[in-house]
């Protein structure tokens, strides 16, 4: 609608606000400077420049949006941050997708919508890991500071991108940022005794990326739960290194 009708369509969206929100998600539109032009969930934000808004974890939300829509690894412009639900007051985890649209007037607008309390998706960590690997390819060791930054797009909720060498030595740890503590990731075992990282490294001898599922303790129940990680092979100074992240497996809607 915006691509065909341009700025005049904003009146349509405002007059049909209820069509673009549910109790799970809502639509919003920003211009390239961060001014909110339409917000189905929080009408009071319209007309405000929100480019400097930072969530409680220090994430610059609008800047993450701009980065995401230009990232070839992130075709749906996914970002992850903390927000709040309409008519509520407490912070909630949120994942939102975005598209850049050029209007007939030549303006660039950003159309997005997000999910509160989203289920974790394998696609989310693939985007983060592939983006980190590409950054290392482009900038070498200079990429490590950004990948390590908890306010960056490489960290969200319980997910943190990590980097390690072929011998298992951590370059960026998902646990603790201290090179004096030796984490032997290749010898680490899951809760049923498997060594998923060593298995992944063997697979990566003939592939560029790999997914592995492993068993972990559930922090909320006395049961084991399935998690997965994605690891991508890349190069630093002509030597192979590995970039990865761990997430919960997506849960079916009936999962308790």
C-alpha positions in Angstrom: 0.0 0.0 0.0 2.7 2.5 0.9 4.8 1.6 -2.1 1.8 2.3 -4.4 0.1 5.1 -2.6 2.9 6.8 -0.8 2.5 9.2 2.1 -1.2 9.7 1.4 -1.8 6.1 2.6 -0.9 7.1 6.2 -4.4 8.6 6.6 -5.8 5.2 5.6 -3.7 3.4 8.2 -4.8 5.9 10.9 -8.4 5.6 10.0 -8.2 1.8 10.1 -6.0 1.3 13.1 -7.8 -1.7 14.4 -7.0 -3.7 11.3 -3.4 -3.5 12.1 -3.2 -4.6 15.6 -4.1 -7.7 17.7 -3.3 -8.7 21.3 -0.1 -10.3 19.9 1.4 -7.7 17.5 0.8 -4.4 15.7 2.1 -2.5 12.7 4.2 0.7 12.8 5.9 3.0 10.2 8.9 5.2 10.6 10.7 7.6 8.3 14.5 7.5 7.7 15.2 9.9 10.6 13.4 7.9 13.2 10.1 9.8 13.3 7.2 7.6 13.9 4.5 8.2 11.3 2.0 5.5 12.3 1.7 3.2 15.3 -1.2 0.9 15.6 -0.4 -0.2 19.2 0.7 3.2 20.7 -0.9 6.1 19.0 0.7 8.6 21.3 4.1 7.9 19.7 3.1 9.2 16.3 5.0 12.3 15.3 7.8 11.7 17.8 11.4 11.1 16.8 12.4 7.9 18.5 15.8 7.5 16.9 17.6 7.9 20.2 15.4 5.5 22.2 17.5 2.9 24.1 16.0 -0.2 25.8 16.8 -1.2 29.3 19.8 -3.3 28.1 21.4 -0.4 26.2 20.3 -1.4 22.7 19.8 1.4 20.3 16.6 0.1 18.7 16.3 2.4 15.6 20.0 1.9 14.8 19.5 -1.9 15.0 16.5 -1.5 12.6 18.6 0.5 10.1 21.4 -2.1 10.3 19.0 -5.1 9.9 17.3 -3.9 6.8 20.7 -3.5 5.1 22.0 -6.9 6.2 21.9 -9.4 3.4 21.8 -12.2 6.0 18.6 -10.7 7.5 16.1 -10.6 4.6 13.2 -9.8 7.0 15.0 -7.2 9.1 14.7 -9.0 12.4 15.8 -7.2 15.6 15.5 -8.2 19.2 15.1 -5.8 22.2 13.0 -5.0 25.2 9.8 -3.0 24.9 6.4 -2.9 26.7 2.9 -4.1 25.8 0.2 -1.5 25.1 -1.6 -0.5 28.3 1.0 -2.4 30.4 4.0 -1.1 32.3 6.6 -3.9 32.7 9.3 -4.7 30.1 8.9 -7.7 27.8 11.2 -9.4 25.3 10.3 -8.5 21.7 11.4 -9.6 18.2 10.3 -7.4 15.3 10.7 -7.6 11.5 11.0 -4.7 9.1 11.0 -3.8 5.4 12.4 -0.7 3.8 9.9 0.8 1.3 10.5 3.7 -1.2 7.3 5.8 -1.7 6.3 7.4 -5.1 7.5 10.7 -3.6 11.0 9.1 -3.2 11.0 8.9 0.6 12.4 5.8 2.4 10.0 4.5 5.1 10.4 1.5 7.4 7.4 -0.7 8.0 7.6 -3.1 10.9 5.8 -5.2 13.4 6.9 -7.3 16.3 6.0 -10.2 18.7 6.0 -9.9 22.5 7.4 -12.9 24.3 8.5 -14.5 21.0 9.4 -18.1 20.7 13.1 -18.5 19.8 13.7 -19.4 16.2 16.7 -21.1 14.5 16.6 -18.3 11.9 17.4 -15.7 14.6 20.7 -17.3 15.5 21.6 -18.0 11.8 21.2 -14.3 11.1 23.4 -13.3 14.0 26.1 -15.9 13.3 26.3 -15.3 9.6 26.5 -11.6 10.2 29.3 -12.0 12.7 31.2 -14.3 10.3 30.9 -11.8 7.5 32.1 -9.0 9.8 35.2 -11.0 10.6 35.8 -11.6 6.9 35.6 -7.9 6.3 37.4 -6.4 9.3 39.4 -9.2 10.9 40.2 -8.9 14.6 38.5 -5.5 14.6 35.2 -7.3 14.5 35.7 -8.9 17.9 35.0 -5.7 19.9 31.5 -5.3 18.3 30.7 -9.0 18.5 31.6 -9.0 22.2 29.5 -5.9 22.9 26.3 -7.0 24.8 24.5 -4.0 23.3 25.1 -5.2 19.7 22.9 -7.2 17.5 25.0 -10.3 18.3 23.5 -10.6 21.8 19.8 -10.8 22.7 17.9 -12.5 25.5 19.9 -15.6 26.4 21.7 -15.7 23.0 25.4 -14.6 22.6 27.5 -15.2 19.6 30.8 -16.9 20.4 34.0 -17.5 18.4 36.7 -20.3 18.9 39.7 -21.7 17.1 40.1 -25.2 15.7 41.8 -26.4 18.9 38.7 -25.3 20.9 40.4 -22.2 22.4 37.7 -19.5 22.9 38.3 -16.1 21.2 34.9 -14.8 22.3 33.2 -16.8 25.0 29.4 -16.9 25.6 30.1 -17.4 29.3 32.8 -15.1 30.6 35.1 -12.5 28.9 38.4 -13.6 30.4 41.0 -15.4 28.3 42.7 -16.7 31.5 39.9 -19.1 32.1 40.3 -22.1 29.8 36.9 -23.4 28.5 37.5 -26.7 26.6 34.6 -26.4 24.3 35.4 -29.4 22.2 35.5 -31.7 25.2 32.3 -30.3 26.7 29.4 -32.8 27.0 25.7 -32.4 27.0 23.4 -33.9 29.7 23.4 -37.4 28.0 27.2 -37.5 27.5 27.5 -36.5 23.9 30.1 -34.1 22.7 28.2 -32.0 20.2 30.9 -29.4 19.5 33.5 -32.1 18.6 30.9 -33.7 16.3 30.2 -30.3 14.7 33.9 -29.7 14.0 34.3 -33.0 12.3 31.3 -32.2 10.1 32.8 -28.8 9.3 35.8 -30.4 7.7 33.7 -30.8 4.6 31.0 -28.1 5.1 30.8 -24.3 5.8 28.1 -24.5 8.4 26.3 -27.0 10.6 23.4 -27.4 13.0 23.5 -29.7 16.1 20.9 -30.6 18.6 21.9 -31.4 22.2 20.2 -32.1 25.6 20.4 -29.5 28.4 18.9 -29.0 31.8 15.6 -27.1 31.9 15.8 -24.2 34.4 12.1 -24.3 35.1 11.3 -28.0 35.2 13.1 -31.2 36.4 13.3 -32.4 32.8 15.9 -32.3 30.1 15.2 -30.0 27.1 16.5 -29.9 23.5 18.7 -27.0 22.5 20.5 -26.4 19.2 23.5 -24.5 18.0 24.6 -23.2 14.6 28.3 -22.9 13.7 29.7 -21.3 10.7 33.3 -21.7 9.5 35.2 -18.6 8.5 38.9 -17.4 8.3 41.1 -15.1 10.3 44.6 -14.4 8.9 44.1 -17.4 6.6 43.4 -19.7 9.5 40.0 -21.4 10.1 37.9 -20.2 13.0 34.4 -21.0 14.0 31.5 -18.6 14.9 28.4 -19.9 16.6 25.4 -19.4 18.9 23.0 -21.5 20.9 19.2 -21.2 21.2 16.2 -23.2 22.4 14.6 -25.3 19.7 11.3 -23.7 18.5 8.4 -25.1 20.5 5.0 -26.1 19.0 2.1 -24.0 20.1 0.8 -26.8 22.4 4.0 -27.2 24.3 3.7 -26.7 28.0 
